[in-house]
């Protein structure tokens, strides 16, 4: 299934037909309503392109991409990690449009924010082949457009960095954009170097992903944009970029990428991801939740769900839902969660009647079931995340905290902590109109 087919099956979406500028105006409109996908039919200077965004900006849309429900996202990701599916290989639906292209002539590359006025691809995934194992890796990397066919990529020291480091000379890779969102989730999922993210995506899609092999690399055959590029052993200035925290990341020296060939589908749907907003947070945070869940479960078997909250940048704050069996369970679950995701600064533990993805319910539980003097545990001077601007930058340390917002057992009537329910809550106003 392609991105176009996925969007075609979504009933509620914002389709904007009036002309918009790719700089500032388009990003601002994307941010106006992140509850449903948005399609821009007329982008200034790009008569053949449509721009699509907000396809996984909510947990409901993300669950739809994974062919599951909001409540079963962790189970679907976990089962797919254990049961990856081989992909059928066919002919590409995209074709070559230019060699050594002037990228900006073909594709809108927005300026999102005014500081430094950097043009970025935030929705780009890099496909590389390990020269030793021959296994492909697919991973997200932001790409800053430097000039006509030259970009600078943020290369974090993970799997692609390892492939890059053990390759003599330039590393030839493909950059893909505009694919089924399950491929995006797979590219954002951290696992072992032996995992093929496209086979994981195929499992997410229940076998609906087909590939094409071009220039020695396999990519989704219905990709809207494919760039065949070289990552050079040369660096240039990259940044600043608005990261998950909605604050500015710093400027770094990062590898240069040169685009040799640009391939596109006819009338391409250009995928734009807004840095620092809902989609960025979901794609970074949600794929981490199954790993946290698994590690917490080893400590507290009655764990029910884990959510990295959008208000906590889907990275720094989390909520763990458990079935509490004794008073020690919440703090044990919190310690395990912090160990599982070292970037997390705060974890709140809630009971099974609280939806961990609903910030209002979590705050209600914190307000009615927690006393700070005995239900908050501080862990001082721990290694935190570079995304946290409040950390001690000199020593790169932070204070972490666990909040036990579960119903206390001792000397309490559990019914005192339940929300009062009105009889007839299932009544429908439409029946009375």
Order of alpha helices (4+ residues) and beta strands (2+ residues): alpha-beta-alpha-beta-beta-alpha-alpha-beta-beta-alpha-beta-beta-beta-beta-beta-alpha-beta-alpha-alpha-beta-beta-beta-beta-beta-alpha-beta-beta-alpha-beta-alpha-alpha-beta-beta
